Amino acid sequence: MSVVMRRILAGVCLGLLVNATAISLAHAQQDNQSDADKAAERDKKDKEWGNTNLRLKKVKAEGPCPYVKVLYDAARYEEFQDNKEATDMAKWTGQINGVNSDCAYQGTEPIHVGMDISFSLGRGPKAESHDKIYHYWVAVTERDKTVLAKKEFDLPVTFSDGQQAQDVNTRIEDIEIPRADITVSGANFEVLVGFDVTPQMADFNRQGKHFRYVSDDEKKADNAGQ
């Protein structure tokens, strides 16, 4: 092979190598950009839902988590003017839509439980102001037995002019359940959630009655589906 031909082939090979390297770098940049976009999207969602740095540490639970549920008699909050159960007499309403929970424990350590609680809250025509502090509680019990601990929480809400309802998601992270020894798992416990209700409200719920204002997001969803 001539010297000229060898130089031509060397130049072609070098060109192919440069092009391949450029293509690889381009793909890498695209992948990095894609990862950055995904991370930005996750951060945006976390900020919207208020979930920044809210999760339990990544510690694997060595057994089942406690059973977490909403107590039916305290799942809804309905406050009426003069205790008259009518739409035009409503002051404040609330509903616990659901609870998502996780837990972590190892060895003889206490069980640490975290949960996300979803609320739908409403302001009726008889409400005295735009501000309301809802009270709810979280209780730890032995399965079908006694209450071991109970903690109360405040949920302050402000309604804008003309706003009847809003949805709120809150995170609780500091629920700790001691264990007698390593044989005691999360299956031995229940975690209950409920509003601080009056006996009349509890009876209202027990009878299966339901009263809730629809939020603006729900109205938009219903209109979009029509």
HELIX and SHEET records of a PDB file:
HELIX    1   1 VAL A    3  TRP A   49  1                                  47    
HELIX    2   2 TYR A   72  ALA A   74  5                                   3    
HELIX    3   3 GLN A   81  ASN A   83  5                                   3    
HELIX    4   4 THR A   87  MET A   89  5                                   3    
HELIX    5   5 GLY A  186  ASN A  188  5                                   3    
HELIX    6   6 PRO A  199  ARG A  206  1                                   8    
HELIX    7   7 ASP A  216  GLY A  225  1                                  10    
SHEET    1   A 4 TYR A  67  VAL A  70  0                                        
SHEET    2   A 4 PHE A 189  PHE A 195  1                                        
SHEET    3   A 4 ASP A 131  GLU A 142 -1                                        
SHEET    4   A 4 VAL A 147  THR A 158 -1                                        
SHEET    1   B 4 ARG A  76  PHE A  80  0                                        
SHEET    2   B 4 ALA A  90  ALA A 104 -1                                        
SHEET    3   B 4 ILE A 111  ARG A 123 -1                                        
SHEET    4   B 4 ALA A 165  ILE A 177 -1                                        
END                                                                             
